[in-house]
Amino acid sequence: MTELTPPIACTLDPAEMPQRGAEIRALGRDGLEALERGERQVSLRFRRDPAIRERVEGIVAAESRCCAFLDLTLADTDDATVLTIAAPEGGEATLHQLADLFVAGSGRAG
């Protein structure tokens, strides 16, 4: 059985993009503490707070639907909620554009 790889494309309706971008920037502003970037992976550390985690979960669910080629993993540490996003070869641009949205809201250097 051959495993199908999702296409490297965002399927979010263009009309929904401004709202999604605003949600991601707001989450970055309200809770992003740190970002670590690799070529095909980013890790975003959010303030440990149940409301922030719930918002991160919402973004993970939404982005998993429209950017199915990205691997989004959510984990908790003692002091943070960590979202790790990995992209396959060819998906790096979308990965970093998504990370940039979080950073744009936070006021941190990306």
C-alpha positions in Angstrom: 0.0 0.0 0.0 1.4 3.4 -1.0 1.2 6.2 1.5 -0.1 9.4 -0.1 1.8 12.6 0.7 -0.3 15.7 0.9 0.5 18.3 -1.7 2.7 21.2 -0.5 0.0 23.8 -0.7 -2.2 25.8 1.6 -5.8 25.1 0.9 -7.2 27.9 3.1 -9.7 30.0 1.3 -8.1 33.4 0.4 -11.0 35.2 2.0 -10.2 33.5 5.4 -6.4 34.3 5.3 -6.6 37.8 6.9 -8.6 36.4 9.8 -6.3 33.5 10.3 -3.2 35.7 10.1 -4.8 38.1 12.7 -5.4 35.1 15.1 -1.8 33.9 14.7 -0.3 37.3 15.2 -2.5 37.9 18.3 -1.4 34.6 19.8 2.2 35.5 19.1 1.6 38.9 20.8 -0.2 37.3 23.8 2.0 34.3 24.5 5.1 33.7 22.4 8.2 33.6 24.5 10.8 32.2 22.1 11.4 30.8 18.6 14.0 28.4 17.4 14.4 28.1 13.7 16.0 25.3 11.6 15.9 24.8 7.9 12.8 22.6 7.9 11.6 22.9 11.5 10.6 25.6 14.0 9.9 25.4 17.7 7.7 28.1 19.2 7.6 28.4 23.0 4.5 29.9 24.5 3.8 31.1 28.0 2.4 28.3 30.1 -1.2 29.3 30.5 -4.4 27.2 29.9 -6.0 29.9 27.8 -2.9 30.2 25.6 -2.6 26.5 25.2 -6.3 26.3 24.1 -5.6 29.0 21.4 -2.5 27.1 20.2 -4.6 24.0 20.0 -7.1 25.9 17.8 -4.4 27.1 15.5 -2.9 23.6 15.3 -6.3 22.1 14.4 -6.9 24.8 11.8 -3.5 24.7 10.2 -3.5 20.9 10.1 -6.6 21.1 7.8 -5.3 23.7 5.4 -1.6 22.9 5.4 -1.7 19.1 5.8 1.9 18.7 4.6 3.1 20.4 7.8 3.8 18.2 10.9 2.5 20.2 13.9 3.3 18.8 17.3 2.2 20.3 20.6 3.9 19.4 23.9 4.0 20.8 27.4 7.1 21.4 29.5 7.2 22.6 33.1 7.3 26.2 32.0 5.9 26.4 28.5 3.7 25.0 25.8 5.9 24.1 22.8 4.6 24.0 19.2 7.0 22.3 16.8 6.3 22.6 13.1 8.2 20.6 10.6 8.0 20.8 6.8 9.0 18.3 4.1 11.4 19.3 1.4 9.8 22.0 -0.7 7.6 23.2 2.2 10.2 25.4 3.9 8.8 28.7 2.6 5.3 28.1 4.0 6.8 26.9 7.3 8.8 30.1 7.7 5.9 32.3 6.6 3.8 30.7 9.3 6.5 31.2 11.9 6.9 34.8 10.8 3.2 35.5 11.5 3.7 34.4 15.2 6.8 36.5 15.5 5.1 39.6 13.8 2.6 39.7 16.5 5.1 39.2 19.3 7.4 42.1 18.5 10.3 39.7 18.7 13.1 39.3 16.1 12.5 36.2 14.1 
